[in-house]
Amino acid sequence: MEQPSHAFHDLFAQLGLPNDAASIAQFLKNHGPLPGDMALPDAPFWSPAQAAFLSETLQIDNDWSQQVDQLSKALRQR
């Protein structure tokens, strides 16, 4: 069975964040770069619900995993 695919901006909507290109760019600028040793769900700017979603996604490798990995990489870029 083929897994559903989501666009990167869909992850922001799933997290309850604005998901237009300008808002995503501003979010990445405001919150990056994350330290390399910090797990994405442990970043201080997530709400408890957002952190739980990210943690669960990384643990069970669900259909959001690719976008969560992409977000983690984007937040670590300088």
Buried (B, 14 or more C-beta within 10 A) or exposed (E): EEEEEBEBBEBBEBBEEEBEEEEBEEBBEEBEEBEEEEEBBEBEEBEEEBBEBBBEBBEEEBEBBBBBEEBBEBBBEE
